[in-house]
Amino acid sequence: MDFYQNNANLKWGILAVSVLISIGSVYFTEVLVNQLEQREKDQVNLFAHALEYTINATQNDIQFIQEEIINKNNSIPTIHTNDHDSILYFNNITLNPQWNEEKKQAHLRSELKDMKETYSPIEIILKDPVTHEVFGKQYVYYKNSFLLTQLTVYPYLQILVLSIFGFISYLAFNYSRTAEQNQVWVGLTKETAHQLGTPLSSLMAWIEVLRDDPQIRNKGVVEELEKDIRKLQVVTERFSSIGSTPSLKSENIFQLVNRVVSYLQPRVSSKINIEVYTLSETIQAMVHPPLFEWVLENLCKNAVDAMGSTGTIAIKILRGNENKVLIDVSDTGRGIPKTMLANVFKPGFTTKKRGWGLGLTLAKRIIEMYHEGRIFVKSSEENSGTTFRIELKSA
């Protein structure tokens, strides 16, 4: 348990480090994006001022500005418009040569709309070259370059990749943990079944000896011992079934429950009453009888321990929706505190002074892994009792 607890702490530590790395990556990328965004804005400003100078210049020698500034913008998409929003010039926007003029203009208008929603335009002031009187304005619209867009999206892709990797690692860890637990359960149960085999054989031989004793033969002792030996044989079969795939078959649940009750009732306090309720005595479900009876016995024994020396165990058999059979096992015991409900089926959980806390864990594995059903605490109130529900596939 300490090993798995430490590994759980390690998982939280890895998660925390991953979160810190992701936050650091997003922050660092955000800084780079802001710097690159400012740089592109400065480039567009320079581009716009060069256009303004070129438009307003009286000199003929404007080749340097045209080639070294205006034509050097080969990454930032820009659109140059007049004050009537007519497109005069565009740059770094790809148009399909097969498009007609109408489709090209529609595409440019769509790009212009995106640019207007992204950044405010840069103004170009038009002046008379002689009087320097302002007679109009033009505008340069722009949006992020492909490189800046990639850099903006990158941290989120990185977080997504880290999340997927973390999720896969988590699944792999849980799978390995479950596989290891399965090996422990199987090894424990197989060894228990093996250890039970020797004393069982010996007990069967001793029964034959007692059967030949005339003083014991007619006192019913041999018959009761045979019942307990048959029970031990069933227990051995149950332990042997763990780890292998049991074959499920259609069984009458009412009869199975009554068989368990008839065995348990004489072996518990006379002040504890076990009652079985059903609207139909012909309800069939797909079960492996030895394992299912084990689960039911376990729930009943836990109920007996919770009630002490007096109380009632009520077992209700119902037909559920979606071809399900429901078995509710209720007691009038001390109940389970709400703070402990989440741990009921975990290994080691017990409210008793003695016990390993494996009964409900095994019950859950038997119902969910072997029967493909469900078992859970339907309700529990302190000092009022607890109800466990089992869901099985209907036959």
Summary of the structure (lengths in Angstrom):
residues: 395
radius of gyration: 39.9
end to end distance: 38.8
largest distance: 140.2
contacts: 1086
relative contact order: 0.07
helix: 57%
strand: 19%
